[in-house]
Structure formats: C-alpha cells, structure tokens
Amino acid sequence: MLVFSKCRRDWRQISARATRTAGLLACAIHLSSLAAHAGEAPRKTVLAHYMACCPQAGLQSSTRQYEDEIRAANENGIDGFAINFGSYVRSPSHLQVIERLYAAAAHFPNFNLLLSFDQSSPSEAVELIMKYASNPNSLRKNGRLVVSGWGQTPHWATEVRERARAHGIEIFLVPHMNYPCLRPE
C-alpha cells in the first residue's frame, strides 16, 4: 500500500509505481500436487496482487490497456493477477475493472485471474463467483475455483463456501481472516 505524502503527485505515476511494485512483490502460490518423484520441485504459479482501485492507466482504462498490462506481467514471469477489490456496491468502478480484466485476459489463454474479496459481503462474493466460475481464465486448483478474501471472518468464509456450493460451485479459499475476537461481525 502506498502512503501518500502531502506533496502533490500525479496519480498516474503512483498507479504505475504500484503496478511495477505489484510485479516485484508477486507472491508464489503452490498450486500443484506433489511431484511423483522425490526431489522434483513442483511447478508454482506466480500471481501479482492487482488493486482494482488503481489500474495503471486509470479507472477508465480500455480493454486494450488491460491487455498491455497482462502482456507486460506475462513477459516478466507473472502467471496471473489476484484482483483485490472492495465492495462493488459501494465502488461500482471495481466491477468495471474486473469485467475489463477478464475481457483482456481472454486473449491470453494461460493467464489466470483470481477474485480477492476485500471486505465484500457474502452476497457480492457469491454473485461474482457465479459469474466467473466457468471462465477459462479463472484460476482453479483440483477443479475448484480459487478465490481469496481479505479481512474476512470464518463466518464469512463458511457462508460463501456454502452459498457457492448450493449453486454447484466448489471453491478453494485462500483467505486472510479476522477472527471474531479481533473484529466483531
């Protein structure tokens, strides 16, 4: 997260810096089964943390501009984006960014996208899970849709998992949890 100082900065420069930083700080997620032979290293998928609030070319970026971001990430060893976003009910621009990223990713069949719900409601989460579960760019592990949640509670995770399952969608949840003793629900 960038900390903004009192001096004036062009938000595009900050956004570009955030995108470059995300690439440098991409985290490796182990998404393959153990290798059949001892000593053989399993393949890891590298995802960059993509902030839906801060696209490199701004919130009105075109699908073509998102294609350029995906191409640049891919050329630098990034296998996909974990798209971090808050409530799209409160911030509709987040939904537009997600839609355009998925449209752009369609041109890159080996590029994965992961929805990372940042304090979104279970209803919002399940709505997007249903929308993107069958998309070929959505990251899967052992047939399950991989999703993430930041700042969520165990109750949120259970509710999202059960609601998705009721629609025939199994999820593999990679959460950052806040427990009830730390944050009341």
N, C-alpha and C positions, 0 to 999 in steps of 0.2 A: 504494500500500500504506500502510495506516495504521500508525503506530508507537504502540504502547500505552505510556502512562506508568504510573508506579507508583500514581497516584491511581485510585480506583475510578470506573468509568464503566459506565453501563447499556449492555450490548452492543447493545440495540435502537437506542439513539441513535447508536452508532458505525456500525451497519449502515445506518441511514437516511442518515447523513452520507456513507457510502461510495457508496450508491446515487445520491445527489444529485451527488457528485463524479464518478461514472462518467458521468452525463449531461453534465456540463460538460466532461469530458475525452474525450468521444466522438471517436474518430478517423474521418476520412473515408477511405474506401477507393474507389479508382477502379475501377468495375465495369462500365463501358460501353465500347463501341467508340468509336473516334474519330468525331467528328461528320462528316457528309457535306460540310458547308460549312465552309470556313476561317473561323476566328473564332468559331464556335459552340461554346460550352462544353459538354462532355459532362456528363450527369447523374451525380452521385456519390451513393453510398449511405453513410449515416452510421450506424455501429454503436457502441453503448455496450459497454464491457468489463464483463461481468456476472460477478461472482465467485460461483460455486455454493456456496462455503463460507459466504456471508454474505447470504442473502436479507433483504430489508427487514423482513419480519415473522417472521423466524427460520426454522430448518431444517424446521419442521413446517408451513410455510405451506400454505394450501389453494390449489387451482387458482384460485379466485375472487381470492385475494390476488395471485397472479401476474398475473391479468387486469388488476387495478388497476395493477400496476407497468408492464405493457405499455401500457396506456391512457395513463398519465402520460408514459411515454417518447415514445409516438407524438405526443401533444399538444405535446411540446417538440421536435419535428423529428427524433427518433431513428427510424430505419428498421428497427432490429433490435438484437439482442444477440449479441455474441461471448461465448459461455458458456465461461468459463475454469474448469477443474476439474482436480483431481489424480486419482490412481488411484481408481477407484470400488471396486476390490477392497479397498483399504486404508480407503477412506471411502465406505461404501455410501450415505450421505446425499447425495452428489453425484449419484448416479444418480437418486435420487428427485426432486431439484431439476430435473434435466434433463427427466425424464418429465413433471413438472407444468408446466414452462415450455412444453414442446411442446403439452400439452393446452390450456393457456391461449391459446397463440398460434393455435390452430385457430379461435378467434373473431375473429381479426384477419388476414384473408387476405393483406394486403400487408405484414405484419410478418415479417421474416426472422430466422432463428436460425442461428448458426454454431458448430460444435463446436470448441473450442480446448483441445487436449490439453496439459496441463501435466505433463510428465514421466510420462505414461501409457505403458504398454508397447504395442508394435505390435499385439498380440493384442486388448487392450482397445480401442484406437483402431479397428481394423477391425470389431470387434463392433458398436460404436456407429455407425460409418459405414454398415454394412449395415442397421442398424435404422432409421436416419433418412434414408437416401439418397433414398427416394421420398416423403418427407413434403413436402407443398406449402410449408411454412414454411421448409424448409432452403434456405439461400442457394445460388444457382447462378450460375456465370459461363460463358457459352458452352456451356451444357448440362452442365457439370461441377460436382460438389458442392464447395463451398468449405469447407475445413477449415483449422485453424491448429494449430500446435504450438509450445509454449514450452519452451525449454531442451532441445530435441531435437538429435540428431546427424544428419548427412547419411545415415548408415546407417539410422537410424530412418525418415527420410523416404522413402528408396528402398524399404524393406521395406513400409511402409504403402501406398505407391502401388502396388507390385506385388501385394500381397495383395488390395487393393480391386479392382484390375483383374482379378484372377483370378475375382472374383465379379461381373464385368461393370459395375463402378462406376469411372468416371473421376473423379479428384479434382483440384481446383485448390488447391494447398497454399500457404498464406501463413504461412511458419514464422519463428520466432526460433531460430536454430541455435547450438548449441555445437559447436565443431569439436574433433576428437579431440586436437589439441594443447592445447586448453584444458580438456577434460574427457574422461578416458578412458571408453571404452564398457564 
